[in-house]
Amino acid sequence: MRQLSTLGGCTRPIRLAGHRTEHRLDTVTGEIGPALHHLNSNDLPAGDLLVRCGNRRTTRCPSCAETYRRDTYHLITAGLRGGKGTPEQVTSHPRVFATFTAPSFGPVHNRPTAPGSGTRPCRCGRRHDQDDAALGTPLAPERYDYEAAVLWNAHAGLLWRRFTIYLRREIARRAGLTQREFAEHARVSFAKVAEYQKRGAVHFHAVIRIDGPAGGHTPPPHWARPELLTDAINAATTRATVAGPVLGDRVHSFAFGRQLDIRTIKGTDLDGGTALTDRAVAAYIAKYATKGAETATGTLDRPLKFVAELAGLDISPHAERLIRTAWALGARKDLEHLRLRAWAHMLGFRGHFSTKTRRYSTTLGALRQARAEWRRLQAAIARGDNPSQPHDQENEHDETTLVLAHWAYAGSGLTSVEAWLSVSLAPTSGNEGVPR
């Protein structure tokens, strides 16, 4: 139970076989001292070293996905209100929250709304419930453009990159600067996540910020305003296009949809919902960081080995059609660079779900490293070591710790008994909030 407790509720841990030994090393003489601590997987109750899987998908491992969500929340929050190496001055920088959608590939069942008129009926004449399985499915599947839908997802990452290039150009033009001069005065920082709509098309949520030339550590120029940033985003979204493949007599080209939502981020605290705040934006983006196509469309959360597997799976006809389209397109030599068969379960999308610019804030790697160091400190305390004890002032040599380790993959998951014990360790109630 003590070994399983280190997994934090991970349901599909990685099993490693091997050993790890820590020695005191004299950095001047190179002399290796006796072993300070030795770990051998054969001596562990599970017979292997169990390591958290780290999967971001809620459907694969809720515990690791929750850790990923909270890390994403802190990453986004640090870029909005400061902290973790980002100065608090970023709260005064121009910041917007923008949502970029995919174009239409054919009418689908939806819940249209109009300001002041409440919920209107769908084109099919019905008023769908929020959890209606028909939402997002085509009104006329035989006329829905499945080919373009899959190829859009496959090119969405490249389209976003093209947009960021045009965005810097549009901001520079409005400031009366050249591209080279713009880099000397300002920098665009952003963090985004990808989300699947119910129809299976990817769209992006992004926090976009204007900083000084050194990122968040320098103030933005005097001309940088949220209104200028909003106008530049509108113009860059219109200009950004990606040339697609030519299939038969059809030439594909990809651009963002007409639905573009840009909202200025007002402040750091909640204000009754009258303005978009840092906390609301961070929580919204973090929520989608752990969701994939399987959450929105009911498709798969793992790659396919054979398309025949679809026959035995319980997925919607719309999701199956998208997967089969991706699989069929993946057989084409001229599209092999898109790796559509490897990403058929993702409906063609192969980009990262969460990305950011280097100077936006901290990194997921830094957060994980801090967590790993904290766990090592706790383990040292549990062994009776005193990590805070200062070095002997009379020691004329500098010492460090030498780690000798060898690990090999031995499988994944828990045995039935380990799974039973793991469930017994789960807390009966938990705090659903995000830790500060």
N, C-alpha and C positions, 0 to 999 in steps of 0.2 A: 504493500500500500504506500510505503514511503517512496519507492521508486516511481510508482504511477502518479503520485501527487505532483511530481516535477513536470508532468505533461500539461497541467492546467486544463484538463478536460479534453485534450486532443483525442479524437476517435480513430485516427488512421496514422499513428506514429511510424516513423522510419526506424527499422531495426538495424543496428550496426554491431558487427562482431570485431573484436580487436582489443587494444590496450592503450593506456595513456599513463605516462610517468613524468612527474615533475622533479627536477633536480636543481639544487643551488649551483650556480655557475659563477666562477670568478672571472670577470671580464678582462682582467689584466693578465693573469697567468694561464687562463683557459682551463683551469682545474675544475672538474665536475665533482660535486659533493655527493653525499648519499641521497637516496630517494627521499623526497619530502612527502610525496603522496603517490600511490599507485592504484590504478583502476584497471581491472580485467573484466571483460564482458562475461566470462565464464563464471565469475564469482557473483554476478548479479542474479537476483531471484528470477527475473524474466529470461535469463540466459543470454540476453543481448542488451546493449545500450539502447534505450528508447529515446528518440528525439522527435520533437513536435514536427508535424508535416509542413506547417506554414502555409497551407492552402488558403487562398483568399475567398474561395467560393463557399457560401453558406450551405449549399446542398452537399458539399463534400466533407466539410469539417466546421461545424458551427463555432467551436471554440477558437480555432485559429483564424477564422473569418472575422470574428469579433475583435480579436487583437489587431488584425489588419485594418478594420474599420476605425478603431480608436487611434491607431497610428496615423491614418489618413486624416482624421479629424484634427489631431495635433499639428500635422504638417500644414494643413490649410489654415488653421487658426494662427499659427506662428507667422504666416505671411500676411495676415489681416490685422493682427493687433500686437505683433512682436513676441519675443521670447525664443528660447532655444537657439540663440545666436543671431536672431533678427531683431533690430532695434525697434522700440515702440513707436518711433517716428513714422513708420509705414502707415499708421492710422490716418495721417494727414495727406497721404499720397492719393491721387485720383485712382479710384477703384470701381470696377463694374462687375456685375455677374451676368454672363451672357449664355444663352442656350441656342445652339445651332442644330437645325433639324435636317433630315433628308428630304428630297423632293418626293412627289407622289408617284407611285408605280401603279396606281389604280385605286378606285374608291373602296374603302373598307368600312366595316361596322364601327361606329364611334359614338361618342356622347357629345355632340356639338353644343356649344353654349354661346349665348349672345349677351352683351352687357345689359343688365336690367330686365332680361326676359326669362331668366332661369334656364333650365335644361330643355332643349328642344328634342324632338324625336329624331332618330337616325334616318338616313335615306331609305332604309327598309321599312320605315313607318313605326318602328318600335322605340320605346325608351328603355335602353339597356341599363341593367344594374351595374354597379362598379365592378363586380366580380363575374360578370357574364362571360362565358367562354367564347362567345361570338365576337367580342371586341377585338379589333385588329385583324380579323379575317376578311378576305375579299368579298365584296358583294357579288362579283362575277369572277370566280376563280379562273375560268377559261380565258378571260381577257386580262388578267393581272400579269404585269411584266416581271415575272420571277427572275429572268435572266438579268435585267437591269438592277433589280433589288440586290442580288448576290454580288454583282460586280461593283455596285455602289459601296457595299460594306468592305469589299476588298481594297477599294481605293480611298476609303474615308481617312485613313491615317495620312496618306500623301496629300489629300486635299487640305487637311488641317495645317500641314507644314507649309503648303502654298499660301494659305490664308495668313499665317504669321509673317511671311515675307512681305506680302502686300500691306499688312497692317503697319509695319514699320515705315514703309514707303509713304503711306497715307498720312501718318502722324507727322513725318518729316515735311511733307509737302504743305500741310496746314500750318506748320511752324516756320515755313520759309527757309528750310534747311535742305542741304543735300544729304544723301545717305551717309557719307563720311562725316559730315558735320553733326548729323543726328547722334551718332555714336559718341561724340565728344560732349553732348549735352544731356542725353537721356537714354534710358534703357526700358524696354518692355519686358515685364515679368508676368508669368502666368502659371496657373495650375489648373489642370482639367481632368475630368473623368468621362468615360464613355458609358452610355446607357442604351439599352435596347428598348425601343418602343414595342408595343404589343404586336405590331405588324411585322416585327423582326428586323427593322432598319435601325442602324446605329445613329444616335445623335450625341452631341457633346455639351457638357456643362463646364463653364470655365470662369475662373476669377482672373481678371486681367488688370494689371496695375502699371502705372507709369512711374518710374524711379529716376534718380539721378544717374550719371554715367557709371557709378560704382554700385549700382543696385540699391537695395533698401537702406544702405548705410549713408547714402547721400540724398539730399532733398531734390525733388523734381524741379525743372526750370519753371519760371514764373508763368509761362504760357500754357503749361499743362493743366487742363481742366477736365472734369468728367464729361462735359458736353463735347469737348474736342475729341476725347477718346471714343465716345459713343458714335459721333459722326464718322470717325475713321474706321471703326468696326463695321458700320453699315456699308461704307464704300468698299472696304477690303473684301467683305463677304460677297458682294456683287461681282467683283473682278476675279475672285479666285475660281479657277477651273482646272480640271485635270483631264487630259486626253486619254480616252480609254481604248480598248482593242476594237478592231474591225472584224465583226463576225458575220460572214456572208456579205450581204449588201448593207448591213447596218453599221454605222460608225457611232461608237459610244463616247459620250463626253459627260463628265460629272461635275456638279456644282451643288452648293447647299440649297435647301428648300427656301421657299419664300417666308416661312414662319421663323422670324428671328426676334428673340426677346432679349433686350438689354436693359438692365436695371442698375442704377447707381447704389452702391453700398454706403449707407448713411453713417453708421456709428458702431460702437463696440458693445452696446447694451441693448436688451430687448426693450421695445417701447410700445407694447400693446399691439404689435402687428401693423403699425402704420408705416413702417419703413423697413427696408431690407437691411439686416444687421449682420455683423461678423459671425455671431453664434449661429444664426439661422442658415447662413451660407455654408459654413463648415459642416454643420450637421447634415444638410441636404446632400452635399457632395460625398461625404463619408458614407452615407446610406447606400449610394449606388456603387461604391468602390468594391463591394463584395458580391455584386449581382452580375450574372452573365445572361446569355440568351435563354438559358433554361428557366430563369426566373420569370422573364417577361412572356416568352412564347411557348413555354412548356417543351422545349427541345432538350438536347442532351448536355451533360456537363463533362463529357469525356470524348476523346476522338473515336472515330469509327475505324475498324480494321477492314470490314467488308460492308458494302451497302446493303447486303442481304440481311444484316442485323436489324434493319428498320422494321422488317416484317414482324418481329417478336417484341417490339417496343410500344409502349403506350404513349404516343405523342400525337398531337393534332395533325389533321391532314395538311393544314397550311405549313406547319413547321416541317413536316415530312417532304412536302413539295420543294421547299427552300433547300433542304439538305440534299435531296436528289438532284436538284439543279446544280448546286455547287459541286457535287460528285461528278456529274456529267461534264461540266465545264473543266473540271480538273484533269480530265483525260486528254484535253487538247494540248498539243506541243507548244502552241503559241501563247498558252496561258500558264505554263508550268511554273513560271517565276512567282505566280500568285499563290501557289501551294494550296489550291482550293480543296483538295481531298483531305489534306491534313487539318484544315480548318472548316470542314463541312459542318461539324457540330456547332461551330460558332457562326454559321450562316455566311461564311466567307471573310468575316472580320478577323484580322490577325495582328492588329496593333495592340499596344499596351493600354490597359484600362485606365491607368492613372499615370499621368506624366506632368512634368513641370520644368520650368527653366532653372538653370543652376542657381541664380541669385534670388529666387522667389522666397525660399525659407530653408529650413533644415531638410534632411533627407530621411527616407525610410531606413536606409542603412545606418545612419547615425542613431536613430531611435532604437533600432535593434541592438546596436553595439552597446548603448547605454544600458539596455535591459540585460544583456548578457553579462556585462561587468557587474551589475548589481547582483545577479544570481551567483556569480563566482564569489562575490564578497560574502553573501549569505552562506554559501557552502563552506567557505573558509572558517567562518564564525562557528558553524555547526561542528566542524572538525576540531575546534578548540584553538585554532590559529588566531593571531591578533594582527590583522592586516594593517592596523593603524600604528603599530609599534615602530618607533624610529630606529634607524640603523645605528649600530654601535659606532660612536664617534671615534673610538680608538682603532677601528678597523681601517687599515691603510689601503685596502682593496675595495673596488666597487663590485657589487654582486647583483646578479639578476637571476631570473628563473628560466631554466632550460626545460622545454616540454618535448618529450619524445612520444610520438603517438602513431598508431597505424590502425585504420578502420576500414572495414569492407562492408558493402551492402549485403544484408542478410534477409531482407524482406520488408514487409510493411503490414500494419494492422495489429490487432490484439487477438490473443487466443480467447476462447469463450470464458475461461476463468478470469483472465485479466480484464476483459470487458465488464464482467460482473462486478469485480472489485472497483473498476473505474467509475461505474455508475454509483456505487455506494459512497464514493468520495465526492460526488457532485453536490454542491450546496443546494439546500432545499429552497432557498430564495436568494435572489441576487439583485444588485442595483443595476437597472437598465440604463442609467445615465452614463455620460462619458466623463472619466476622471480628469481633473484639472492637472 
